[in-house]
Amino acid sequence: MDTEQIQSRIQELVDQEQALREAGPDQDPDQHAQQLRRVGEQLDQCWDLLRQRRARIDAGVNPDEASVRPVSEVEGYRQ
């Protein structure tokens, strides 16, 4: 994925997250919470990938060598 594709995917996920939050839980609150968590995890992965690409560009190395990290790794970062 190039930078534009990642940014586009981030926007899709933000829109999806917003729609889920606005809709609220329907008949199954647990499923709604799972969907929100999944979208949040995907967003975190995309942001991480975008940061990796930018760091690689700043370092003068190939940004295409950045890769999506596992959710367990990305979710373990400290803010």
PDB file of N, CA, C and O in Angstrom:
ATOM      1  N   MET A   1       0.833  -1.174   0.000  1.00  0.00           N
ATOM      2  CA  MET A   1       0.000   0.000   0.000  1.00  0.00           C
ATOM      3  C   MET A   1       0.882   1.243   0.000  1.00  0.00           C
ATOM      4  O   MET A   1       1.834   1.339   0.775  1.00  0.00           O
ATOM      5  N   ASP A   2       0.561   2.183  -0.868  1.00  0.00           N
ATOM      6  CA  ASP A   2       1.312   3.431  -0.831  1.00  0.00           C
ATOM      7  C   ASP A   2       0.628   4.411   0.131  1.00  0.00           C
ATOM      8  O   ASP A   2      -0.431   4.118   0.688  1.00  0.00           O
ATOM      9  N   THR A   3       1.243   5.555   0.308  1.00  0.00           N
ATOM     10  CA  THR A   3       0.758   6.521   1.296  1.00  0.00           C
ATOM     11  C   THR A   3      -0.672   6.960   1.003  1.00  0.00           C
ATOM     12  O   THR A   3      -1.491   7.046   1.919  1.00  0.00           O
ATOM     13  N   GLU A   4      -0.978   7.237  -0.245  1.00  0.00           N
ATOM     14  CA  GLU A   4      -2.343   7.665  -0.593  1.00  0.00           C
ATOM     15  C   GLU A   4      -3.366   6.579  -0.297  1.00  0.00           C
ATOM     16  O   GLU A   4      -4.458   6.875   0.189  1.00  0.00           O
ATOM     17  N   GLN A   5      -3.031   5.340  -0.580  1.00  0.00           N
ATOM     18  CA  GLN A   5      -3.937   4.226  -0.299  1.00  0.00           C
ATOM     19  C   GLN A   5      -4.164   4.071   1.206  1.00  0.00           C
ATOM     20  O   GLN A   5      -5.280   3.797   1.646  1.00  0.00           O
ATOM     21  N   ILE A   6      -3.111   4.246   1.980  1.00  0.00           N
ATOM     22  CA  ILE A   6      -3.236   4.136   3.433  1.00  0.00           C
ATOM     23  C   ILE A   6      -4.126   5.254   3.954  1.00  0.00           C
ATOM     24  O   ILE A   6      -5.006   5.013   4.781  1.00  0.00           O
ATOM     25  N   GLN A   7      -3.905   6.474   3.480  1.00  0.00           N
ATOM     26  CA  GLN A   7      -4.723   7.603   3.920  1.00  0.00           C
ATOM     27  C   GLN A   7      -6.183   7.408   3.529  1.00  0.00           C
ATOM     28  O   GLN A   7      -7.087   7.751   4.291  1.00  0.00           O
ATOM     29  N   SER A   8      -6.406   6.865   2.360  1.00  0.00           N
ATOM     30  CA  SER A   8      -7.776   6.581   1.913  1.00  0.00           C
ATOM     31  C   SER A   8      -8.421   5.524   2.803  1.00  0.00           C
ATOM     32  O   SER A   8      -9.584   5.648   3.184  1.00  0.00           O
ATOM     33  N   ARG A   9      -7.663   4.489   3.129  1.00  0.00           N
ATOM     34  CA  ARG A   9      -8.183   3.426   4.009  1.00  0.00           C
ATOM     35  C   ARG A   9      -8.478   3.982   5.397  1.00  0.00           C
ATOM     36  O   ARG A   9      -9.478   3.609   6.011  1.00  0.00           O
ATOM     37  N   ILE A  10      -7.626   4.864   5.895  1.00  0.00           N
ATOM     38  CA  ILE A  10      -7.869   5.487   7.193  1.00  0.00           C
ATOM     39  C   ILE A  10      -9.189   6.241   7.167  1.00  0.00           C
ATOM     40  O   ILE A  10      -9.982   6.141   8.104  1.00  0.00           O
ATOM     41  N   GLN A  11      -9.430   6.995   6.098  1.00  0.00           N
ATOM     42  CA  GLN A  11     -10.675   7.754   6.004  1.00  0.00           C
ATOM     43  C   GLN A  11     -11.888   6.821   5.958  1.00  0.00           C
ATOM     44  O   GLN A  11     -12.911   7.099   6.584  1.00  0.00           O
ATOM     45  N   GLU A  12     -11.775   5.719   5.219  1.00  0.00           N
ATOM     46  CA  GLU A  12     -12.860   4.732   5.168  1.00  0.00           C
ATOM     47  C   GLU A  12     -13.162   4.192   6.563  1.00  0.00           C
ATOM     48  O   GLU A  12     -14.322   4.080   6.962  1.00  0.00           O
ATOM     49  N   LEU A  13     -12.112   3.864   7.290  1.00  0.00           N
ATOM     50  CA  LEU A  13     -12.285   3.305   8.628  1.00  0.00           C
ATOM     51  C   LEU A  13     -12.852   4.336   9.601  1.00  0.00           C
ATOM     52  O   LEU A  13     -13.679   3.995  10.447  1.00  0.00           O
ATOM     53  N   VAL A  14     -12.421   5.585   9.491  1.00  0.00           N
ATOM     54  CA  VAL A  14     -12.960   6.646  10.339  1.00  0.00           C
ATOM     55  C   VAL A  14     -14.455   6.808  10.064  1.00  0.00           C
ATOM     56  O   VAL A  14     -15.255   6.930  10.992  1.00  0.00           O
ATOM     57  N   ASP A  15     -14.821   6.809   8.784  1.00  0.00           N
ATOM     58  CA  ASP A  15     -16.236   6.917   8.419  1.00  0.00           C
ATOM     59  C   ASP A  15     -17.033   5.733   8.968  1.00  0.00           C
ATOM     60  O   ASP A  15     -18.140   5.897   9.481  1.00  0.00           O
ATOM     61  N   GLN A  16     -16.456   4.550   8.851  1.00  0.00           N
ATOM     62  CA  GLN A  16     -17.117   3.345   9.350  1.00  0.00           C
ATOM     63  C   GLN A  16     -17.283   3.407  10.865  1.00  0.00           C
ATOM     64  O   GLN A  16     -18.338   3.056  11.394  1.00  0.00           O
ATOM     65  N   GLU A  17     -16.237   3.854  11.559  1.00  0.00           N
ATOM     66  CA  GLU A  17     -16.307   3.971  13.016  1.00  0.00           C
ATOM     67  C   GLU A  17     -17.379   4.985  13.427  1.00  0.00           C
ATOM     68  O   GLU A  17     -18.148   4.746  14.358  1.00  0.00           O
ATOM     69  N   GLN A  18     -17.419   6.098  12.731  1.00  0.00           N
ATOM     70  CA  GLN A  18     -18.407   7.132  13.040  1.00  0.00           C
ATOM     71  C   GLN A  18     -19.822   6.605  12.822  1.00  0.00           C
ATOM     72  O   GLN A  18     -20.714   6.851  13.634  1.00  0.00           O
ATOM     73  N   ALA A  19     -20.024   5.882  11.728  1.00  0.00           N
ATOM     74  CA  ALA A  19     -21.348   5.316  11.451  1.00  0.00           C
ATOM     75  C   ALA A  19     -21.755   4.324  12.535  1.00  0.00           C
ATOM     76  O   ALA A  19     -22.910   4.307  12.962  1.00  0.00           O
ATOM     77  N   LEU A  20     -20.819   3.505  12.977  1.00  0.00           N
ATOM     78  CA  LEU A  20     -21.110   2.543  14.044  1.00  0.00           C
ATOM     79  C   LEU A  20     -21.467   3.254  15.343  1.00  0.00           C
ATOM     80  O   LEU A  20     -22.396   2.854  16.044  1.00  0.00           O
ATOM     81  N   ARG A  21     -20.729   4.303  15.656  1.00  0.00           N
ATOM     82  CA  ARG A  21     -20.997   5.045  16.896  1.00  0.00           C
ATOM     83  C   ARG A  21     -22.356   5.750  16.831  1.00  0.00           C
ATOM     84  O   ARG A  21     -23.093   5.779  17.816  1.00  0.00           O
ATOM     85  N   GLU A  22     -22.676   6.312  15.674  1.00  0.00           N
ATOM     86  CA  GLU A  22     -23.956   7.006  15.521  1.00  0.00           C
ATOM     87  C   GLU A  22     -25.132   6.033  15.575  1.00  0.00           C
ATOM     88  O   GLU A  22     -26.185   6.348  16.130  1.00  0.00           O
ATOM     89  N   ALA A  23     -24.942   4.856  14.994  1.00  0.00           N
ATOM     90  CA  ALA A  23     -26.017   3.861  14.966  1.00  0.00           C
ATOM     91  C   ALA A  23     -26.256   3.283  16.360  1.00  0.00           C
ATOM     92  O   ALA A  23     -27.382   2.942  16.721  1.00  0.00           O
ATOM     93  N   GLY A  24     -25.186   3.181  17.126  1.00  0.00           N
ATOM     94  CA  GLY A  24     -25.310   2.594  18.458  1.00  0.00           C
ATOM     95  C   GLY A  24     -25.568   1.104  18.365  1.00  0.00           C
ATOM     96  O   GLY A  24     -25.787   0.569  17.278  1.00  0.00           O
ATOM     97  N   PRO A  25     -25.541   0.442  19.499  1.00  0.00           N
ATOM     98  CA  PRO A  25     -25.787  -1.006  19.481  1.00  0.00           C
ATOM     99  C   PRO A  25     -27.242  -1.289  19.139  1.00  0.00           C
ATOM    100  O   PRO A  25     -28.156  -0.684  19.700  1.00  0.00           O
ATOM    101  N   ASP A  26     -27.438  -2.203  18.222  1.00  0.00           N
ATOM    102  CA  ASP A  26     -28.813  -2.579  17.872  1.00  0.00           C
ATOM    103  C   ASP A  26     -29.282  -3.683  18.799  1.00  0.00           C
ATOM    104  O   ASP A  26     -29.453  -3.458  19.998  1.00  0.00           O
ATOM    105  N   GLN A  27     -29.483  -4.832  18.277  1.00  0.00           N
ATOM    106  CA  GLN A  27     -29.991  -5.937  19.089  1.00  0.00           C
ATOM    107  C   GLN A  27     -28.895  -6.663  19.847  1.00  0.00           C
ATOM    108  O   GLN A  27     -29.169  -7.350  20.830  1.00  0.00           O
ATOM    109  N   ASP A  28     -27.656  -6.516  19.398  1.00  0.00           N
ATOM    110  CA  ASP A  28     -26.563  -7.257  20.026  1.00  0.00           C
ATOM    111  C   ASP A  28     -25.423  -6.307  20.404  1.00  0.00           C
ATOM    112  O   ASP A  28     -24.529  -6.059  19.594  1.00  0.00           O
ATOM    113  N   PRO A  29     -25.450  -5.782  21.613  1.00  0.00           N
ATOM    114  CA  PRO A  29     -24.405  -4.843  22.037  1.00  0.00           C
ATOM    115  C   PRO A  29     -22.991  -5.436  21.990  1.00  0.00           C
ATOM    116  O   PRO A  29     -22.028  -4.720  21.715  1.00  0.00           O
ATOM    117  N   ASP A  30     -22.867  -6.732  22.256  1.00  0.00           N
ATOM    118  CA  ASP A  30     -21.540  -7.356  22.216  1.00  0.00           C
ATOM    119  C   ASP A  30     -20.973  -7.345  20.807  1.00  0.00           C
ATOM    120  O   ASP A  30     -19.791  -7.068  20.607  1.00  0.00           O
ATOM    121  N   GLN A  31     -21.821  -7.646  19.833  1.00  0.00           N
ATOM    122  CA  GLN A  31     -21.368  -7.633  18.441  1.00  0.00           C
ATOM    123  C   GLN A  31     -20.987  -6.215  18.023  1.00  0.00           C
ATOM    124  O   GLN A  31     -19.997  -6.021  17.317  1.00  0.00           O
ATOM    125  N   HIS A  32     -21.754  -5.242  18.448  1.00  0.00           N
ATOM    126  CA  HIS A  32     -21.459  -3.841  18.136  1.00  0.00           C
ATOM    127  C   HIS A  32     -20.101  -3.450  18.720  1.00  0.00           C
ATOM    128  O   HIS A  32     -19.295  -2.804  18.050  1.00  0.00           O
ATOM    129  N   ALA A  33     -19.854  -3.838  19.956  1.00  0.00           N
ATOM    130  CA  ALA A  33     -18.578  -3.539  20.604  1.00  0.00           C
ATOM    131  C   ALA A  33     -17.423  -4.219  19.871  1.00  0.00           C
ATOM    132  O   ALA A  33     -16.351  -3.633  19.719  1.00  0.00           O
ATOM    133  N   GLN A  34     -17.640  -5.448  19.421  1.00  0.00           N
ATOM    134  CA  GLN A  34     -16.610  -6.168  18.654  1.00  0.00           C
ATOM    135  C   GLN A  34     -16.304  -5.452  17.349  1.00  0.00           C
ATOM    136  O   GLN A  34     -15.142  -5.314  16.967  1.00  0.00           O
ATOM    137  N   GLN A  35     -17.348  -4.995  16.663  1.00  0.00           N
ATOM    138  CA  GLN A  35     -17.146  -4.281  15.403  1.00  0.00           C
ATOM    139  C   GLN A  35     -16.350  -2.997  15.633  1.00  0.00           C
ATOM    140  O   GLN A  35     -15.425  -2.693  14.879  1.00  0.00           O
ATOM    141  N   LEU A  36     -16.707  -2.256  16.662  1.00  0.00           N
ATOM    142  CA  LEU A  36     -15.975  -1.033  16.985  1.00  0.00           C
ATOM    143  C   LEU A  36     -14.513  -1.337  17.317  1.00  0.00           C
ATOM    144  O   LEU A  36     -13.610  -0.622  16.882  1.00  0.00           O
ATOM    145  N   ARG A  37     -14.290  -2.389  18.080  1.00  0.00           N
ATOM    146  CA  ARG A  37     -12.921  -2.762  18.445  1.00  0.00           C
ATOM    147  C   ARG A  37     -12.119  -3.145  17.205  1.00  0.00           C
ATOM    148  O   ARG A  37     -10.965  -2.744  17.057  1.00  0.00           O
ATOM    149  N   ARG A  38     -12.737  -3.922  16.315  1.00  0.00           N
ATOM    150  CA  ARG A  38     -12.055  -4.349  15.088  1.00  0.00           C
ATOM    151  C   ARG A  38     -11.672  -3.153  14.213  1.00  0.00           C
ATOM    152  O   ARG A  38     -10.561  -3.084  13.688  1.00  0.00           O
ATOM    153  N   VAL A  39     -12.607  -2.219  14.065  1.00  0.00           N
ATOM    154  CA  VAL A  39     -12.331  -1.020  13.263  1.00  0.00           C
ATOM    155  C   VAL A  39     -11.213  -0.213  13.922  1.00  0.00           C
ATOM    156  O   VAL A  39     -10.321   0.286  13.237  1.00  0.00           O
ATOM    157  N   GLY A  40     -11.258  -0.085  15.250  1.00  0.00           N
ATOM    158  CA  GLY A  40     -10.206   0.631  15.966  1.00  0.00           C
ATOM    159  C   GLY A  40      -8.836  -0.008  15.793  1.00  0.00           C
ATOM    160  O   GLY A  40      -7.833   0.687  15.628  1.00  0.00           O
ATOM    161  N   GLU A  41      -8.799  -1.320  15.830  1.00  0.00           N
ATOM    162  CA  GLU A  41      -7.538  -2.036  15.641  1.00  0.00           C
ATOM    163  C   GLU A  41      -6.999  -1.820  14.235  1.00  0.00           C
ATOM    164  O   GLU A  41      -5.803  -1.593  14.054  1.00  0.00           O
ATOM    165  N   GLN A  42      -7.877  -1.891  13.241  1.00  0.00           N
ATOM    166  CA  GLN A  42      -7.453  -1.660  11.860  1.00  0.00           C
ATOM    167  C   GLN A  42      -6.951  -0.229  11.669  1.00  0.00           C
ATOM    168  O   GLN A  42      -5.975   0.008  10.957  1.00  0.00           O
ATOM    169  N   LEU A  43      -7.626   0.715  12.312  1.00  0.00           N
ATOM    170  CA  LEU A  43      -7.170   2.109  12.261  1.00  0.00           C
ATOM    171  C   LEU A  43      -5.768   2.238  12.856  1.00  0.00           C
ATOM    172  O   LEU A  43      -4.896   2.880  12.270  1.00  0.00           O
ATOM    173  N   ASP A  44      -5.560   1.637  14.003  1.00  0.00           N
ATOM    174  CA  ASP A  44      -4.245   1.692  14.642  1.00  0.00           C
ATOM    175  C   ASP A  44      -3.174   1.088  13.744  1.00  0.00           C
ATOM    176  O   ASP A  44      -2.067   1.620  13.658  1.00  0.00           O
ATOM    177  N   GLN A  45      -3.491  -0.010  13.080  1.00  0.00           N
ATOM    178  CA  GLN A  45      -2.530  -0.634  12.168  1.00  0.00           C
ATOM    179  C   GLN A  45      -2.220   0.292  10.994  1.00  0.00           C
ATOM    180  O   GLN A  45      -1.064   0.421  10.590  1.00  0.00           O
ATOM    181  N   CYS A  46      -3.240   0.928  10.453  1.00  0.00           N
ATOM    182  CA  CYS A  46      -3.020   1.841   9.322  1.00  0.00           C
ATOM    183  C   CYS A  46      -2.176   3.043   9.741  1.00  0.00           C
ATOM    184  O   CYS A  46      -1.249   3.429   9.029  1.00  0.00           O
ATOM    185  N   TRP A  47      -2.495   3.636  10.895  1.00  0.00           N
ATOM    186  CA  TRP A  47      -1.701   4.766  11.378  1.00  0.00           C
ATOM    187  C   TRP A  47      -0.260   4.341  11.615  1.00  0.00           C
ATOM    188  O   TRP A  47       0.665   5.085  11.289  1.00  0.00           O
ATOM    189  N   ASP A  48      -0.059   3.166  12.171  1.00  0.00           N
ATOM    190  CA  ASP A  48       1.294   2.662  12.407  1.00  0.00           C
ATOM    191  C   ASP A  48       2.033   2.494  11.087  1.00  0.00           C
ATOM    192  O   ASP A  48       3.200   2.870  10.976  1.00  0.00           O
ATOM    193  N   LEU A  49       1.367   1.934  10.092  1.00  0.00           N
ATOM    194  CA  LEU A  49       1.992   1.741   8.785  1.00  0.00           C
ATOM    195  C   LEU A  49       2.349   3.087   8.162  1.00  0.00           C
ATOM    196  O   LEU A  49       3.423   3.236   7.579  1.00  0.00           O
ATOM    197  N   LEU A  50       1.466   4.055   8.282  1.00  0.00           N
ATOM    198  CA  LEU A  50       1.734   5.387   7.748  1.00  0.00           C
ATOM    199  C   LEU A  50       2.943   6.012   8.450  1.00  0.00           C
ATOM    200  O   LEU A  50       3.800   6.608   7.798  1.00  0.00           O
ATOM    201  N   ARG A  51       3.009   5.877   9.770  1.00  0.00           N
ATOM    202  CA  ARG A  51       4.167   6.400  10.517  1.00  0.00           C
ATOM    203  C   ARG A  51       5.462   5.698  10.100  1.00  0.00           C
ATOM    204  O   ARG A  51       6.507   6.335   9.970  1.00  0.00           O
ATOM    205  N   GLN A  52       5.384   4.382   9.893  1.00  0.00           N
ATOM    206  CA  GLN A  52       6.568   3.642   9.440  1.00  0.00           C
ATOM    207  C   GLN A  52       7.053   4.173   8.099  1.00  0.00           C
ATOM    208  O   GLN A  52       8.246   4.407   7.904  1.00  0.00           O
ATOM    209  N   ARG A  53       6.112   4.360   7.179  1.00  0.00           N
ATOM    210  CA  ARG A  53       6.475   4.853   5.841  1.00  0.00           C
ATOM    211  C   ARG A  53       7.127   6.235   5.935  1.00  0.00           C
ATOM    212  O   ARG A  53       8.146   6.493   5.294  1.00  0.00           O
ATOM    213  N   ARG A  54       6.533   7.116   6.734  1.00  0.00           N
ATOM    214  CA  ARG A  54       7.084   8.469   6.874  1.00  0.00           C
ATOM    215  C   ARG A  54       8.474   8.433   7.502  1.00  0.00           C
ATOM    216  O   ARG A  54       9.361   9.176   7.082  1.00  0.00           O
ATOM    217  N   ALA A  55       8.668   7.594   8.485  1.00  0.00           N
ATOM    218  CA  ALA A  55       9.977   7.473   9.127  1.00  0.00           C
ATOM    219  C   ALA A  55      11.008   6.939   8.137  1.00  0.00           C
ATOM    220  O   ALA A  55      12.153   7.390   8.127  1.00  0.00           O
ATOM    221  N   ARG A  56      10.613   5.999   7.322  1.00  0.00           N
ATOM    222  CA  ARG A  56      11.534   5.434   6.332  1.00  0.00           C
ATOM    223  C   ARG A  56      11.903   6.491   5.292  1.00  0.00           C
ATOM    224  O   ARG A  56      13.054   6.572   4.865  1.00  0.00           O
ATOM    225  N   ILE A  57      10.929   7.294   4.889  1.00  0.00           N
ATOM    226  CA  ILE A  57      11.209   8.372   3.934  1.00  0.00           C
ATOM    227  C   ILE A  57      12.198   9.357   4.553  1.00  0.00           C
ATOM    228  O   ILE A  57      13.175   9.752   3.917  1.00  0.00           O
ATOM    229  N   ASP A  58      11.932   9.750   5.805  1.00  0.00           N
ATOM    230  CA  ASP A  58      12.835  10.682   6.504  1.00  0.00           C
ATOM    231  C   ASP A  58      14.246  10.116   6.641  1.00  0.00           C
ATOM    232  O   ASP A  58      15.225  10.862   6.621  1.00  0.00           O
ATOM    233  N   ALA A  59      14.345   8.797   6.780  1.00  0.00           N
ATOM    234  CA  ALA A  59      15.648   8.149   6.932  1.00  0.00           C
ATOM    235  C   ALA A  59      16.321   7.872   5.583  1.00  0.00           C
ATOM    236  O   ALA A  59      17.464   7.419   5.530  1.00  0.00           O
ATOM    237  N   GLY A  60      15.601   8.150   4.503  1.00  0.00           N
ATOM    238  CA  GLY A  60      16.173   7.948   3.176  1.00  0.00           C
ATOM    239  C   GLY A  60      16.179   6.501   2.720  1.00  0.00           C
ATOM    240  O   GLY A  60      16.982   6.115   1.871  1.00  0.00           O
ATOM    241  N   VAL A  61      15.285   5.703   3.283  1.00  0.00           N
ATOM    242  CA  VAL A  61      15.195   4.308   2.855  1.00  0.00           C
ATOM    243  C   VAL A  61      13.828   4.062   2.214  1.00  0.00           C
ATOM    244  O   VAL A  61      12.928   4.898   2.299  1.00  0.00           O
ATOM    245  N   ASN A  62      13.692   2.929   1.587  1.00  0.00           N
ATOM    246  CA  ASN A  62      12.496   2.595   0.822  1.00  0.00           C
ATOM    247  C   ASN A  62      11.260   2.454   1.720  1.00  0.00           C
ATOM    248  O   ASN A  62      11.206   1.554   2.557  1.00  0.00           O
ATOM    249  N   PRO A  63      10.267   3.338   1.551  1.00  0.00           N
ATOM    250  CA  PRO A  63       9.063   3.247   2.377  1.00  0.00           C
ATOM    251  C   PRO A  63       8.209   2.020   2.058  1.00  0.00           C
ATOM    252  O   PRO A  63       7.385   1.600   2.870  1.00  0.00           O
ATOM    253  N   ASP A  64       8.415   1.446   0.862  1.00  0.00           N
ATOM    254  CA  ASP A  64       7.629   0.269   0.486  1.00  0.00           C
ATOM    255  C   ASP A  64       8.018  -0.973   1.283  1.00  0.00           C
ATOM    256  O   ASP A  64       7.332  -1.993   1.217  1.00  0.00           O
ATOM    257  N   GLU A  65       9.102  -0.894   2.027  1.00  0.00           N
ATOM    258  CA  GLU A  65       9.511  -2.025   2.854  1.00  0.00           C
ATOM    259  C   GLU A  65       8.825  -2.010   4.221  1.00  0.00           C
ATOM    260  O   GLU A  65       8.995  -2.942   5.008  1.00  0.00           O
ATOM    261  N   ALA A  66       8.053  -0.964   4.507  1.00  0.00           N
ATOM    262  CA  ALA A  66       7.265  -0.929   5.745  1.00  0.00           C
ATOM    263  C   ALA A  66       6.179  -1.995   5.634  1.00  0.00           C
ATOM    264  O   ALA A  66       5.681  -2.279   4.544  1.00  0.00           O
ATOM    265  N   SER A  67       5.826  -2.569   6.753  1.00  0.00           N
ATOM    266  CA  SER A  67       4.812  -3.625   6.713  1.00  0.00           C
ATOM    267  C   SER A  67       3.815  -3.469   7.855  1.00  0.00           C
ATOM    268  O   SER A  67       4.104  -2.864   8.887  1.00  0.00           O
ATOM    269  N   VAL A  68       2.647  -4.029   7.637  1.00  0.00           N
ATOM    270  CA  VAL A  68       1.601  -3.994   8.655  1.00  0.00           C
ATOM    271  C   VAL A  68       2.039  -4.880   9.812  1.00  0.00           C
ATOM    272  O   VAL A  68       2.391  -6.045   9.629  1.00  0.00           O
ATOM    273  N   ARG A  69       2.009  -4.303  10.998  1.00  0.00           N
ATOM    274  CA  ARG A  69       2.387  -5.069  12.183  1.00  0.00           C
ATOM    275  C   ARG A  69       1.144  -5.723  12.779  1.00  0.00           C
ATOM    276  O   ARG A  69       0.033  -5.232  12.582  1.00  0.00           O
ATOM    277  N   PRO A  70       1.319  -6.819  13.502  1.00  0.00           N
ATOM    278  CA  PRO A  70       0.179  -7.507  14.112  1.00  0.00           C
ATOM    279  C   PRO A  70      -0.538  -6.605  15.121  1.00  0.00           C
ATOM    280  O   PRO A  70       0.067  -5.729  15.738  1.00  0.00           O
ATOM    281  N   VAL A  71      -1.828  -6.842  15.267  1.00  0.00           N
ATOM    282  CA  VAL A  71      -2.642  -6.069  16.209  1.00  0.00           C
ATOM    283  C   VAL A  71      -2.031  -6.133  17.604  1.00  0.00           C
ATOM    284  O   VAL A  71      -1.984  -5.125  18.309  1.00  0.00           O
ATOM    285  N   SER A  72      -1.567  -7.303  17.999  1.00  0.00           N
ATOM    286  CA  SER A  72      -1.012  -7.450  19.347  1.00  0.00           C
ATOM    287  C   SER A  72       0.174  -6.526  19.577  1.00  0.00           C
ATOM    288  O   SER A  72       0.382  -6.047  20.692  1.00  0.00           O
ATOM    289  N   GLU A  73       0.938  -6.278  18.550  1.00  0.00           N
ATOM    290  CA  GLU A  73       2.097  -5.381  18.672  1.00  0.00           C
ATOM    291  C   GLU A  73       1.659  -3.911  18.665  1.00  0.00           C
ATOM    292  O   GLU A  73       2.110  -3.122  19.496  1.00  0.00           O
ATOM    293  N   VAL A  74       0.794  -3.556  17.741  1.00  0.00           N
ATOM    294  CA  VAL A  74       0.354  -2.173  17.602  1.00  0.00           C
ATOM    295  C   VAL A  74      -0.462  -1.745  18.813  1.00  0.00           C
ATOM    296  O   VAL A  74      -0.316  -0.618  19.287  1.00  0.00           O
ATOM    297  N   GLU A  75      -1.304  -2.612  19.311  1.00  0.00           N
ATOM    298  CA  GLU A  75      -2.146  -2.279  20.462  1.00  0.00           C
ATOM    299  C   GLU A  75      -1.340  -2.218  21.754  1.00  0.00           C
ATOM    300  O   GLU A  75      -1.825  -1.690  22.755  1.00  0.00           O
ATOM    301  N   GLY A  76      -0.128  -2.744  21.750  1.00  0.00           N
ATOM    302  CA  GLY A  76       0.700  -2.735  22.942  1.00  0.00           C
ATOM    303  C   GLY A  76       1.529  -1.471  23.105  1.00  0.00           C
ATOM    304  O   GLY A  76       2.218  -1.312  24.113  1.00  0.00           O
ATOM    305  N   TYR A  77       1.475  -0.564  22.121  1.00  0.00           N
ATOM    306  CA  TYR A  77       2.258   0.669  22.203  1.00  0.00           C
ATOM    307  C   TYR A  77       1.739   1.568  23.310  1.00  0.00           C
ATOM    308  O   TYR A  77       0.543   1.605  23.598  1.00  0.00           O
ATOM    309  N   ARG A  78       2.653   2.284  23.919  1.00  0.00           N
ATOM    310  CA  ARG A  78       2.268   3.287  24.918  1.00  0.00           C
ATOM    311  C   ARG A  78       2.007   4.587  24.194  1.00  0.00           C
ATOM    312  O   ARG A  78       2.681   4.922  23.220  1.00  0.00           O
ATOM    313  N   GLN A  79       1.024   5.310  24.681  1.00  0.00           N
ATOM    314  CA  GLN A  79       0.686   6.601  24.066  1.00  0.00           C
ATOM    315  C   GLN A  79       1.477   7.706  24.693  1.00  0.00           C
ATOM    316  O   GLN A  79       1.329   8.866  24.308  1.00  0.00           O
TER     317      GLN A  79
END
